[in-house]
């Protein structure tokens, strides 16, 4: 029997009871199936697909159309998981109207349950507009990859008292704007712990320590599929890159030496058809 999809109020209950929320990025149908089977409560169809799927140098080139297509695939693979669509660069920066229109596309075209957008104080009007439109909004503060150029690169935030103050102010602003959850990325655990105690909404971490309401990892990091680099905060639970490369190398070797395919991998003539086929070959041999 399929499990019932968790809803927003259940995440608030989990926060109140001290139960941790587990979520993961996913970009395709089979991975979403695996995540749901593993008991993941949430899936983020992150703009990290830029690096993990398309081989871009960062998240900035990712488009709305790409996000929608991947969200559709994930929803089909995980119909009973809370799915969050990630708003890509320039899908919400221009205006509140743009933000609402694009957030709505995630719901109308891909049937996601919520959207996520980066930024704190500077995007409060966008969050408020999206939430006022009846869409569940998830904030994202700390290291925000879409604006990493302004942050001096992909660097941890909140490591000084002054910068920690800015992260905390972002968190408070995001909640006051109406966001129903918030993701904190790459900040010290003590900053995350303080934010978690101050906010009523679930506070989720990616590289921001354990003292919060839940954890997110990028699936390609978790399974060892993305080999360009591994962030400090990642725990690699397996190494599929190694397994897949070994399997492909073995396949190449067997094709070259003729040991694949064997008779076991072939389809054979239906019994009684061999003679007819022999006659057919004789006809063609006459030409």
HELIX and SHEET records of a PDB file:
HELIX    1   1 UNK A    8  UNK A   17  1                                  10    
HELIX    2   2 UNK A   29  UNK A   37  1                                   9    
HELIX    3   3 UNK A   49  UNK A   52  1                                   4    
HELIX    4   4 UNK A   64  UNK A   77  1                                  14    
HELIX    5   5 UNK A   96  UNK A  110  1                                  15    
HELIX    6   6 UNK A  121  UNK A  123  5                                   3    
HELIX    7   7 UNK A  124  UNK A  132  1                                   9    
HELIX    8   8 UNK A  145  UNK A  147  5                                   3    
HELIX    9   9 UNK A  161  UNK A  176  1                                  16    
HELIX   10  10 UNK A  189  UNK A  198  1                                  10    
HELIX   11  11 UNK A  219  UNK A  222  1                                   4    
HELIX   12  12 UNK A  240  UNK A  257  1                                  18    
HELIX   13  13 UNK A  263  UNK A  265  5                                   3    
HELIX   14  14 UNK A  274  UNK A  285  1                                  12    
SHEET    1   A 9 UNK A  21  UNK A  25  0                                        
SHEET    2   A 9 UNK A  42  UNK A  45  1                                        
SHEET    3   A 9 UNK A  82  UNK A  86  1                                        
SHEET    4   A 9 UNK A 114  UNK A 118  1                                        
SHEET    5   A 9 UNK A 137  UNK A 142  1                                        
SHEET    6   A 9 UNK A 181  UNK A 185  1                                        
SHEET    7   A 9 UNK A 202  UNK A 206  1                                        
SHEET    8   A 9 UNK A 214  UNK A 217  1                                        
SHEET    9   A 9 UNK A  21  UNK A  25  1                                        
END                                                                             
